[in-house]
């Protein structure tokens, strides 16, 4: 009899049963539990908060960089503006000569200031240089006798042609004088001429209170409106231009908030002639301080300044005799040192101070000073030579 072999057989499952089993597995894997959902939401929230923090921090850092950049641009602009004006200080167009047809215009006009022109009675000829304001005792005043003049700690008052009382907490004022031989049509806004003052006004315009009509054009008119040809002709005598720069208080809106600041201001003799109280027109805001010192030579054999003086110190210097001629202190100024402090406007510019490290800046007196709580103050200093004060005669 053959032996019978018994083999363990793997239980088999019908296709229908297997399909049902797989379907059950799929059902168990669908969806998430409440705990899993909460965990996923918490992780997502952390990621969103981190991304928002990075975005806000980057935006604030960019805003701080923009504020600092804007403040530095303000300082550079002020230095360039004042520097260009200082290059004109004391300029007189030597090509301008007296008009033969005008008997009152005689004398020498190739130097600054021009020699006074006297009529038969010994009075100064009526030009925009000699015109006398009612409340100015002597003409020309000291401030206009040289190409450069300054006021310490206060504004230059055009109604009296004098300086305010010195206040050490206030900004200085620099007075820059020169003459222009540009024709009347070069006083237009599109012109590159130097006849307009810093406020854009023509010092020899028809409405000017100090300019005689006969000095507007080379050829005198009978009072009628000038022709197009008249506007192209230079004046009978160079036109006196005087620009004064200082700081003026200003309130402005930054990001919806009112901010009290200071602005570089200018007053020109076209819009504010002598005898009229000065109105300093704001030019650019965000300025903290403006100080000037003046390089004066003290020896007859050199134009090199011995040191830089404040305006008050310059006024106290003695005359210096050079080649037999007495030169007053302001006539011996050959360089000007300008110091500008600019301040950021609105918002926090202190991004990441080192722990315990005090942030300071040097003021115009070279003294270390603590930075404000939220703003940043930057100093700009530059020395400008007065080219027209370096003339030599042989």
Helices and strands as residue ranges (DSSP letters): H 15-29, H 34-88, G 142-144, E 148-151, E 156-157, E 162-163, E 173-180, G 184-187, G 213-215, H 228-231, E 239-254, E 257-268, E 281-285, E 287-296, E 307-309, H 311-316, E 320-322, E 325-327, G 329-332, E 333-343, E 360-362, E 368-370, E 377-385, G 387-389
